[in-house]
Amino acid sequence: MTDHRILVTSLIPEPGPSILREYGDVTFCDEPIDADALRTAVTDGSHGVVLAQLSDRFDADLLSRATLAGISNYAVGFDNIDVDAAQRHGIIVGNTPGVLTDSTADITVLLMLATARRAVEADRVVRTGGFQGWQPNLMLGTDVSGRTLGLAGFGRIAKATARRALGFGMTVLFCPRPPSDRDVADHELGDLVGRVTHVDWPTLVRESDFLSLHVPLTDDTRHLVDADVLAAMRDDAILINTARGPVVDETALVEALRGGVIAAAGLDVFEREPELAPGLADLPNTVLLPHVGSATVSVRSEMARLSALNAVAIARGEEPPHRVV
């Protein structure tokens, strides 16, 4: 079998490029590829493997026309790929699992602290000359310690977030598979047995001071947090999203934040990235990050290594180390 040429749709950190260059038959894009160029590259027979980014969309129509052996996603998530269609057409999909748990949990806590203590607003006050000295009522925020954190989803990142929150003296609730539920055995909880409490989705929404989202994007979780859920939250609650943007109805969130339905939101992901819902950027009670949950040197380097290894294995007709389908 002839080895396949690999297309790398955007520059990635080392050691990814070195691994790919050692393989040899690779096209590197100096700038992120657009949808038309991607369609041509994966349907004209010039490339058999794509090392892709979350911004590269592989829908059922494109995959039905693709002349690909596989896609290696430079990400843990793969909602940019119709994996059912890929499987139907014999296209292997690989990802980079288990590498960004701690970095994303850290960002979750950062967003909790930054929203609760109004850190971005306070920074702006200082930079624009508004700080005239200590005042009793200057930039009053809300406590984190002693409050209740609700975790929507209870995978690795949510569990890592729970451990951090417990260190702040928070009460931690979780719902493992919202909007539905499932049993969670003690062995799955591990060191969190007796330290966190399993509740159903409506209870989580109603009782959380901080509602933090840690679910994959599926048909069930798209707009999991909509106008009705926002209305059911406490009016002093804070929403945190480090999962996927479309889990939140962003237009409904803007209205809820404007109207005082909830107190604040900290977001690292957005419904139509990189676009924001109209009005979101103007709200002072938000902290908005540019999808940097995995953005540490060590994590992004490991993602590059794993995605390159997946791509080379697929190109050689071998089983990739981290296969989704």
Phi, psi and omega in degrees: 000134179285135177295151182266148173282140183257134173254125176254111193281347179203152181298137178235159182288166168292151010270011182306306181300323180294319177298318181291320179294327177295323174296313169109310189267080190223140170250121177259130173271123180290331176237153177306137185281145178269173188297321181293317180293323178296315181301315180297315185295330184261359180240351184263005178082003184281337182223141180254344181222140176240127168266106196250163174252165178301335180283349178272117185263129178239088181273178185298322180296314180296317182292331178291338181258348189289146175251057188246146168273330182187167176232126175254110184274128176279067184184160170282315179286164180212031179286355172280355182238130172283092188292331176295317178294320177301316180295319179299327184260013175069028181260119180287141175237129177239158178219191184234070188286155168075013186255343189241019182302304185291320182295321180285324174297322177298317179296323177301313179294320177303314180295322176299311181294317184294321178287315183297319183260010172055044188296320182290318176301316182295320177300319181293322178301314181294313184294331183263011176081013182277350181278112182251016182113166183300137177221146184302328185248018183282122172053047179292132178244207180233156180288153169255311178301135178084355180269176183254124175259127174252126182254116176269106191098149183216051173274201186298317182291318179298318179295319178296323176294320179301316180298320178294318181295322177298327176294338175269004181075026180274154167274130186244121173250154176212149170236117193288333185213061181293149007277357176267200184211171174200160177288146177234115182282159181301324182295332177286327179286329179059235183289355180267000177303129178079357183249344178230158186237129179276125177227167177278171186299311180301323179293318179301313181298317186287326191257353185277133168282324173237122176253111187248130188262129182218048182244152172288162176273114177225178176300324181286331185258353175297124185057036173307317176261102180243192183300322181294317179294317179300320179293333181277348179284162175296148181286348174255014182279159180235131179262133179237129177230111172241016184266264176225141185303314184292357172296336180248134169285099190293325177295317177295325179295317179302315180295321180294321179289322177295320187270002180075019177294320168232167188277320189194170176213141173240119188234133172251353182222157187221156189296321182232057184306139003270006179287152175247151174299141180308130177093343184297316183292342181274349185280127180287340184266038176226151167237122188239119181246150185273058176055060185247021181304326180258010192275067165239155183302315185292319182291312182295328176293319179292322175300320178296317180298311183294318181292325177293317178298319176300313183297315182294318179299314180298318181299327180272002182077021180256167177285124179290151181300328185227090185259133174272307175219000000 
